[in-house]
Amino acid sequence: MTDTTCGWAMKHDNEREYHDKEWGMPVYDDKVLFEFICLEGAQAGLSWRTILNKREGYRAAFANFEIQTLAQYDEDRVPYIIENYDVVKHKGKIASVFSNARAAIELQEEFGSLSAALWQFVDGKPQQPKRQSMADIPAVSEESKAMSKFLKKRGFKFMGETICYAFMQAVGMVNDHVVDCPCFEKCYNAESN
């Protein structure tokens, strides 16, 4: 990638790799979407780099984000995870993975998939705003506000408007690569795949 890569991804190798390979690519798989719900929720108040550094710890601690498995656990499992895994040691964030898994199953039952429930906020198709600079990228959108309200009403935790927008960026619901970034076209073209 060149120096026109999105500015937030230029500081550390793990951010750069995540930016170049994942960020903004449309994701429709329920398990991967749920992983991002969990990781974005864990990131609240912290840097994304912190979460990327702990990503393998999260996968190990949370059954590789198998929703059905996680739905069987509750807050009683939190101390075990804190003691044994490299995750953010926030009891509420850890417990939310289990309650969010149960809420995700309810969405799967109602909408046919978690993907259908989440992608409805962009009519099933990535938004392509064509940002000229990092300054053009908002922290929230009308869609992220609606998603947050929807998810909170259905029992999801740590899914505020800003977290929902970051989630939407991560899973390609909105292509917020700046137009000069080499990844902009890759994500733009992935829409038709």
C-alpha positions in Angstrom: 0.0 0.0 0.0 1.1 3.6 -0.5 1.1 6.6 1.8 -2.5 7.4 0.6 -3.7 4.6 2.8 -6.2 5.7 5.4 -4.3 7.6 8.1 -5.5 5.6 11.1 -3.8 2.5 9.7 -0.3 4.0 9.2 1.1 3.7 12.7 1.4 0.0 13.4 1.9 -3.1 11.4 -1.2 -5.0 12.8 -3.4 -2.0 12.0 -2.0 -1.8 8.5 -2.5 -5.5 7.9 -6.1 -5.4 9.2 -6.8 -2.3 7.1 -5.3 -3.8 3.9 -7.0 -7.2 4.3 -10.2 -6.8 6.2 -11.5 -3.4 7.0 -14.3 -2.3 4.8 -14.7 -5.6 2.9 -18.4 -6.7 2.9 -19.1 -9.5 5.5 -22.3 -11.5 5.4 -21.3 -14.5 7.5 -23.1 -14.6 10.9 -20.1 -15.9 12.8 -17.8 -13.2 11.5 -20.4 -10.5 12.0 -20.8 -11.6 15.6 -17.0 -11.6 16.1 -17.0 -7.9 15.1 -19.9 -7.1 17.4 -17.9 -8.5 20.2 -14.6 -6.9 19.2 -16.1 -3.5 18.6 -17.9 -3.6 21.9 -14.7 -4.6 23.7 -12.9 -1.7 22.0 -15.2 1.0 23.6 -12.9 3.5 25.3 -9.8 1.8 24.1 -7.7 1.8 20.9 -8.4 -0.6 18.1 -4.8 -1.6 18.2 -5.3 -2.9 21.7 -8.1 -5.2 20.4 -6.2 -6.3 17.4 -3.3 -7.3 19.8 -5.8 -9.4 21.8 -7.8 -10.8 18.9 -6.4 -14.4 19.2 -7.1 -14.3 22.9 -10.7 -13.3 22.2 -11.1 -16.2 19.7 -9.7 -18.6 22.2 -11.8 -17.3 25.1 -15.0 -17.1 23.2 -15.1 -20.5 21.3 -14.0 -18.8 18.1 -17.3 -16.8 18.2 -19.6 -19.8 17.8 -22.9 -18.1 18.7 -24.7 -21.3 19.8 -21.9 -22.2 22.2 -21.6 -18.7 23.7 -25.3 -18.4 24.3 -25.1 -21.3 26.8 -22.8 -19.3 29.1 -23.5 -16.5 31.5 -21.7 -14.1 33.8 -20.5 -17.1 35.9 -17.9 -17.8 33.3 -16.4 -14.2 33.4 -13.8 -14.9 36.2 -12.5 -17.9 34.3 -12.0 -15.9 31.2 -10.3 -13.0 33.1 -7.9 -15.5 34.7 -7.1 -17.6 31.6 -7.2 -15.4 28.5 -5.6 -12.3 27.0 -8.8 -10.2 26.7 -9.8 -6.8 28.1 -10.5 -7.5 31.7 -13.9 -5.7 31.9 -16.5 -7.9 33.5 -19.4 -6.2 31.7 -17.8 -6.4 28.3 -17.0 -10.1 28.8 -20.5 -10.9 30.1 -22.0 -9.0 27.1 -20.6 -11.6 24.7 -22.9 -14.2 26.2 -26.0 -12.1 26.4 -25.3 -10.8 22.9 -25.1 -14.3 21.6 -28.5 -15.1 23.0 -29.9 -11.9 21.4 -28.2 -12.8 18.1 -29.9 -16.2 18.1 -33.3 -14.4 18.5 -32.4 -12.2 15.5 -31.4 -15.3 13.5 -34.8 -16.9 14.3 -36.7 -13.8 13.4 -34.8 -12.6 10.3 -33.4 -15.9 9.0 -29.8 -14.8 9.8 -27.9 -12.2 11.9 -26.7 -10.9 8.5 -30.2 -10.1 7.3 -31.0 -8.3 10.6 -27.9 -6.1 10.4 -27.6 -5.5 6.7 -31.2 -4.1 6.6 -29.9 -0.8 7.8 -28.1 -0.2 4.5 -30.7 -2.1 2.4 -28.4 -5.1 2.0 -25.9 -3.1 0.0 -22.6 -1.3 1.0 -22.8 2.4 1.1 -20.1 4.1 -1.0 -19.8 7.7 0.3 -16.4 8.4 -1.5 -14.7 10.3 1.3 -12.0 12.7 0.2 -10.1 12.8 3.5 -10.1 11.3 7.0 -11.8 14.6 8.1 -14.9 13.6 6.0 -15.5 10.4 8.0 -18.2 10.8 10.6 -18.3 9.1 14.0 -22.0 8.2 13.6 -24.6 8.1 10.9 -28.4 7.9 10.8 -28.0 4.2 10.0 -25.7 3.6 13.0 -28.2 5.4 15.2 -31.0 3.3 14.0 -28.9 0.1 14.3 -28.0 1.0 17.9 -31.6 1.6 18.9 -32.7 -1.6 17.2 -30.0 -3.7 18.9 -30.3 -2.2 22.3 -34.1 -2.8 22.2 -33.4 -6.4 21.5 -31.0 -6.8 24.4 -27.6 -6.1 22.9 -25.0 -4.5 25.2 -22.1 -2.2 24.2 -23.7 -1.3 20.9 -24.0 2.4 21.0 -24.2 4.7 17.9 -20.4 5.1 17.6 -19.7 1.5 18.1 -22.4 0.6 15.5 -20.8 3.0 13.0 -17.3 1.4 13.6 -18.9 -2.0 13.2 -20.5 -0.9 9.9 -17.2 0.4 8.6 -15.4 -2.8 9.7 -17.8 -5.2 8.0 -18.2 -3.2 4.8 -21.7 -1.8 5.3 -20.1 1.6 4.6 -16.9 1.9 2.5 -15.0 4.6 4.5 -11.7 4.1 2.9 -10.7 7.5 1.5 -10.9 7.6 -2.3 -7.2 7.8 -2.7 -6.6 4.7 -0.6 -5.8 1.6 -2.7 -8.3 -0.3 -0.7 -11.2 1.9 -1.7 -11.5 0.3 -5.1 -11.1 -3.2 -3.7 -14.0 -2.7 -1.3 -16.0 -0.8 -3.9 -15.6 -3.7 -6.4 -16.3 -6.3 -3.7 -19.9 -5.0 -3.5 -20.7 -6.8 -6.8 -19.1 -10.1 -5.7 
